[in-house]
Amino acid sequence: MKDPKISNIQIRAILVSTIIGIGILSLPNQLATAMDKDGWIPIVLSGLLIIPMIIIINKIFEANPGKDFFMIGNETLGKFFFTIILIIYLTYYIAVCSYISRLLGELIKGFLLPETPIQLIVFLFILSSSYVAVSEINIIARVSYLIYPIVIGFGVLLFLVSLPGSDFTNILPVFQSDLSQLPEGMKVALFSFAGFEVLFFTIPFVEDNRRMTKTSISAIVIVTGLYLVLFLVTLTQFSIQQIKSDPFPLLMIAKLIDLPGFFLQNLDGLVMSIWVAVIFSTFTPLYYSSGKILSKLFKTKTHAIFILILVPVIYFIALRPKSIVELNTLMSSVVNYLSGVVVLIVPIILFVVGRIRGRNKQ
């Protein structure tokens, strides 16, 4: 079978779509809780921190032309240590998929389908996602490319419809927060950028490697800009105390908006519908990556069987938390700690060890 190919614009679509869905609705609340009105600072700093990581990942593949993530990892770290890293990645992806599917179930039940059992919502979402995740990366890239304009439109829509009632004086004053709170704000913001590590599974299939770094960085710039706009829009609509007290302030903005002439009403339903599409495009690449890792660990020709095996696993873990409070404390903490290893530590280790080995060979 011929290797699937992905265009650079599809790579950008995968990156933006995968990153945006994780925690976007709760991001203003978490940043305001950590750093009040200065929650935009961790967004900018995290975006600037992720860009060097993007460059590092691209440099790893430039130094190993024609090789995929699994070949590079085995050659650089050895089979034993790289297997441990793959298990960490697998645990992280399953945890994120479980967290996403449960959060989606809670919100759909709370805002759209109050009479529908959450077990049914979660199961149908995982099952429908598996239909795409069993495909190869080029199919997932096409789906992401279709949803990509919806992701951008999500932010633009909220910004435009909230303008009539905006109070931009709410943004001021700036730089008033305690710097000791910055690490907590950075932890929240960095998690909201998680998902860019799917580059490990997509770069080997890109058509034009020469523009890969530029394409990846542009995706991070788009995500950073969108996060900034949504956080500042929230500040223009509510006081800082209101943002802290509402776990999903972006949905509250949609509920409060009432445009003259009744042209648009009940925007919360529209926003939720868009968000479901965004979450689907986030969930699918991570789900696919989990199947690929299992396929390599068990040395099978296809990852499709593991996608189906993971359906009950993700479903069971997603429904373990007894409430959304437990979901946002216990499971969110696990995902946060694992994301630090996956998105920061592992790429640096692969890059540094690869450079040392390369110099020793020379």
C-alpha positions, 0 to 999 in steps of 0.5 A, spaced: 500 500 500 502 506 498 504 511 503 498 516 505 500 523 503 498 530 507 498 537 505 501 542 509 495 546 509 492 539 512 497 539 517 495 546 520 488 544 520 490 538 524 494 542 529 489 547 530 483 542 530 487 538 535 489 543 540 483 548 540 478 542 543 481 541 549 479 545 555 477 551 550 470 552 554 473 552 561 479 556 559 477 563 561 475 561 568 481 557 569 485 563 567 481 568 571 482 563 577 489 563 576 491 570 574 485 574 574 485 579 569 492 578 567 490 571 564 492 573 557 499 573 560 500 565 560 497 564 553 502 569 550 508 565 554 505 558 553 505 560 545 512 562 545 514 556 549 511 551 544 514 554 538 521 552 540 518 545 541 515 545 534 522 547 531 525 541 536 520 536 533 521 538 526 529 538 527 528 531 529 525 529 523 530 533 519 535 529 522 532 522 520 529 523 513 524 517 511 523 515 518 517 515 522 516 516 530 517 509 532 523 508 528 527 514 530 525 512 537 527 505 537 534 508 534 535 514 538 533 511 545 533 503 544 527 499 544 526 498 552 526 505 554 522 507 548 517 502 549 516 505 556 515 512 553 510 509 548 506 506 554 506 513 557 504 516 551 498 511 550 496 512 557 496 520 556 492 519 550 487 514 553 486 519 559 485 525 554 480 521 550 476 519 556 476 526 559 474 529 553 468 524 552 466 525 559 466 532 559 462 532 552 457 528 555 456 532 561 455 539 557 451 536 552 446 533 557 446 539 561 445 544 555 442 540 550 439 533 552 437 533 559 433 527 559 438 523 555 443 518 559 450 520 559 452 513 558 449 513 551 452 520 549 459 518 551 458 511 548 455 514 541 461 519 541 466 514 542 463 509 537 462 515 532 469 517 533 472 510 532 469 510 525 474 515 522 480 513 527 480 506 524 482 510 517 489 512 515 492 519 517 490 522 510 483 521 512 483 524 518 487 530 515 481 531 510 476 531 516 480 536 520 481 540 514 473 540 513 472 542 521 478 547 520 474 553 518 468 551 523 474 552 529 476 559 526 469 561 525 467 559 532 472 564 535 470 569 530 462 568 531 463 569 539 467 575 538 462 579 533 456 577 536 458 579 543 461 586 540 455 590 541 455 589 549 462 589 550 465 593 555 473 594 554 474 598 560 473 591 564 480 589 561 484 594 565 488 595 569 493 590 566 499 587 570 496 587 577 496 580 578 501 576 583 507 573 579 507 567 584 501 565 581 504 565 574 506 557 574 499 556 576 497 560 570 502 557 565 500 550 567 493 551 565 495 555 559 500 549 557 495 544 557 490 548 553 496 547 547 496 540 548 495 536 542 501 539 538 505 532 539 501 529 534 506 532 529 510 525 531 505 521 527 503 526 521 510 529 519 513 523 516 507 523 511 507 530 509 508 532 502 512 538 502 517 538 508 521 544 506 515 548 509 513 544 515 516 548 520 513 554 518 506 551 517 507 548 524 509 555 527 503 558 523 498 553 527 500 555 534 500 563 532 493 561 530 491 558 536 494 563 541 491 568 537 484 565 538 485 563 545 487 571 546 481 573 543 476 569 547 479 570 553 479 578 552 471 577 549 470 574 556 473 579 560 469 585 556 462 581 558 463 579 565 466 582 571 472 577 574 468 574 579 463 572 575 468 569 570 471 565 576 464 563 578 462 560 572 466 554 569 464 555 562 463 563 561 463 562 553 457 558 553 454 564 558 456 569 553 452 565 548 446 565 552 446 572 554 447 575 547 440 577 544 441 581 537 436 586 535 431 584 531 431 577 533 435 575 528 439 570 532 437 567 539 439 561 543 446 562 541 448 557 546 445 551 542 449 553 536 455 554 540 454 547 543 453 544 536 460 547 533 463 545 539 461 538 538 464 538 531 471 541 534 471 536 540 470 531 534 476 533 530 480 533 537 478 527 539 480 523 533 487 524 532 489 522 539 484 516 538 488 514 532 495 515 535 493 510 541 491 505 536 498 506 532 502 505 538 498 499 540 499 496 533 507 498 534 507 495 541 504 488 538 507 488 531 500 488 527 499 490 520 493 495 522 491 499 528 484 498 526 482 492 531 485 496 537 481 502 535 475 498 537 478 494 543 479 501 546 472 503 545 470 500 552 476 502 555 475 509 554 468 508 555 469 505 562 475 510 564 470 516 562 465 514 567 469 512 573 468 520 576 462 520 580 461 527 578 464 533 574 467 536 580 471 529 580 472 529 573 475 536 573 480 535 579 482 528 579 482 526 572 484 533 570 490 533 574 493 526 571 492 529 564 496 535 566 502 531 569 502 527 563 502 532 558 508 535 561 512 529 560 509 528 553 509 535 550 515 538 553 520 532 556 520 527 551 521 531 545 527 534 548 530 528 550 529 525 543 532 531 540 538 531 545 540 524 545 539 524 537 544 530 537 549 526 541 549 520 538 549 523 531 556 527 533 559 520 536 557 517 529 561 523 526 
